[in-house]
């Protein structure tokens, strides 16, 4: 079993005109069941080392607190370089332990200006739902093509009260409705963690989503006022995460009006400029 942990950043529901959050990202990491304990142990060691063995009671890693200008919550007043190193250490677990990453990023202005003739089971102008539906396609492809014929995937995500019914409708539709040849077969279920914010894999996914969003906002020109050193830091984070993504082009759907859907998804997904590594001096 492979667990696909998801979290989002920049979620404004169906509002596509929020100037403070112009890009939406849904993404995270996948962890094989036999690697879960090792990952939890490695993550705990990183956090313990950061706090010199004195982890605050009921600690949870909130990426917004960690990466705020002066630090907030348990990171209030902490040196920025120390906090940035914590980010590098946590994201470094992807390479160290061989975890895959996955994400769907949408520039809201682009989505707002595009229409799609496809039989959606949800409001496709809501970035979260559009991204979740696509990631079901991506994860199903990934499990089938890359993880072996006996592998299966389980999606774990934070519960969103206002989107719960739509998420369930998407999963049910993709698994049980339409032509059998086009149904999702390698994702066996999706669930909500018992205590999502204390789940280390959800916390890592939260960090992944925020770092991706901030880099893409930088690259698309929304954060030109940020210092070059900050831009390079997020470019480095993007490189670490993107290197663990198995497929850069969209995974295409098949079936009725699938070309319309595939073209639409290719248009709205937010990607960095060509030669972005050279642009930010990232090797």
N, C-alpha and C positions, 0 to 999 in steps of 0.2 A: 504494500500500500504506500502511495505517495501522497503526502498532505500538501495542499496548495493554500498557503496563508495569504489573505488579501487585506489590504487597507487602502484608504483613499486619502488624497490631499487636494485641497482646492474645491471642495464640494459646496456648491451653491444651489443645489436642486436644479430646477428648470430655468433659473435665472442665468442667462448667458451674457449679461452686461455688467457684471461686477468688476470694476476696474482694479480692485485690490487682488483679485484671484482670477486672472485671465486664462489660466491653464488648469485643467483637471487631470489628475493621474489616479488610476486604480492599478495596483500592482502589489508585488511581494515576492516571497521566496517559496520554493518547494523543498520539502524535506522527506526523505525516505524514512519509513518507520524504524529501520534499524539504525538510523543516524540521529534519531530524536534525542536520546539521552546524552550522547556525546556533544551535540550542539548545545543543549541546555547547560551542560557542565562547563563548556568552553565560554559560553556567554556569561555565566555566573562568575567565572574567574575574572573576566574582563571588568565586569561591574565592581567586583570586590576590590580589584587592584586599583581602580579609579578612586574609590572611596577609602583606600588604605585599610581595607578590612572592616570598615565600619559603615556598612550599607544602611541608609536611613530606613526606619521602620516603614513597612508597606510601600517600599520603593517601586515605582513604575517608570520606565523610560518613555517620556513623552518628548518626541523630537522637537516640537515647538518650544518647549522649555529649554531643552539642551541647546538649541541653535538660535535662541533669541539673542539680541545684541549683548546684553549683560548677564544672560542666564536667568532662569526663573525656577521656582519650586526648589527641588533639591540641588539645582545647579546655580542658584542665585549667587552672584558675586564671584563665581569661579573664573579662573583665567581662561581666556578664549582659546589659547593654543592647547591647553589641556583638554578642553571640551572638543575641539576639532580632532584631536588625536583619538579621543574616545570614539568619535564617528568612524575614523579610519579603521580602528581596531574592530569595531562591530561589523562594518561592511567587509572587512578582511576575512571574516568567517566564511563568506561565500566561496572564495578561492581555497582557503585553508581546508574546508570540509567538503568541498565539491558540490555545493548546492546550486541549483539553477534559480534564476530570477525571471520574472515575467512582468509585463506591464502594458497598459494601453493609456496613452496620453492624448488629450484632445484640446486643441486651441478653441476656446468657446466662440470667438468671433468667426472662425471658419465654419464651425458647426452651425452657427446662427444663419449663415448665408447659403447653406446647402440644403437641398431637398432630396429625398430618395423614394423612388417608387418600389416599395417592398412591403410585404405583409408583416409588419412588425406586430408583436404581441404587447407592446409597451410604447410609451412616449419616447421616440428615438431622439428627441431634442433634449432629453435629460442625460447629461454625460455619464452619470454613474450607470444607468441602465444600458446605455449603448455600449459602454466599455465592458460591463459584466457579460453581456451577451457575446461580445467578441472574444473575451477571455475564455468563455466556455468552449468556443471553437478552438482557440489556441491550445488550451490544456488537453482537450480531447485528442488533438493532433499530436501533441508532444508525448503523451502517454503511449499512444499507439505506435508512433514512429521511433521513439528514442529510448523507451524504458523496458521493452521486452513484452512478449505476448501474454505473460501472466500478470503484468502490472495493471493496477487500477488507480484512479485518482479520486481524492476526496477534497472538496473545496471548503475551507474554513474562513469565515469572514465575520467582521463585527456586525451585530444586528442593527439594522436601520429601520426604526419603527415605521417611518413614512414610506419606505420602499419595500418593506417585507413582502407584501402581497405581490408586487411586480416581480421581485426576485424569484419567488416561488413559482410564479406563472412562467417565467423564462425557463427555469430548470425543468418544469413539467413539460412544457411545450417542446423543448429541445430533446428530451429523452423519450417521450411517448407519442408525440403527434407528428403528422406528416408522413411522407414516404419512409418506409423502414430503412432504406439504403442511406438516408440523410440524417438519421437520428444519432444522437450522442450515445456511444456505447462504452467508452473507457472511463467515464466519470460515474462512479457508483452512487455518489450522494454529495450533499453539501450540508454544512452544519454551522452552528454558532458556538464558540467556545464558552464553557461554563462561566469563566471570568476573563473576558477577552483582554482587558487592559493589563492583567498580570500574566498573560501568556507570553513567554519570551519571543516566540516566533511572530506573534502579532506585533509586538513591540519593534522587532527588527523590520518587519514589513512596513510599519508606520514610518520608520526612518528612511527606508528605501523610497517610499512614495514621496516624502517631503523633499529629499535630495534630488530626485528626478524632476519634480515640479520646479524647484528653484533654478536648477540649471537650464531647463527649457525656457523659463521666463527670462532668464539672462540672455539666452541665445536668440530669442525672438525679439529682443530689444525692449522688454518691459522693465528691466532693471539696469538701465545704462548708468545710473548714478552710483551703483555699487562699486567699491574699489576693485582694482584688477586682481588683487590677492584673493578676494572673496570669489570672484568669477572663476579663477583658476581652481580654487578648492572645490567648488561644485562641479567643475568640469572633470576633476579627478574622481569625484564620487560617481559621476555619470559613467565614466570609463570603467570603473570597478563593477558597477551593476550591469552595464550593457554587455560587458564581456561574458557574463553568465547567462545571457539570453540566447536561446538556441536558434531563433529565426528572426531576422530583422524585417523582412518583408511580411506583409499580412498573410495569414493562413486563410485561403479562400474557402468560401462555402460552396456547396453544390445544391442544385435544385431550382425550383421555379424562381425566376427573376434574380438568380444569384449574381449575375454579372452586375446588375444595378447595385446590389448590396456591396459586392467586392470593390467596385469602383468608388462607391461612397466612402467606405471605410478607409481606403487608400488615401482619399482626399482629406479626410478630417483628422487622421492620426498625425500627431505633432512629432516631427523628427528634427534633429539638429541640422545645421548647415553642412554642406559638404566640406571635408577637410577641417572639421571642427577641432580636432586634436591639435593641428598646427596652429590654428587661430588662438587657442588658449595656452599653447606651449606645454601640452600634455603629451608625454611619451608613452 
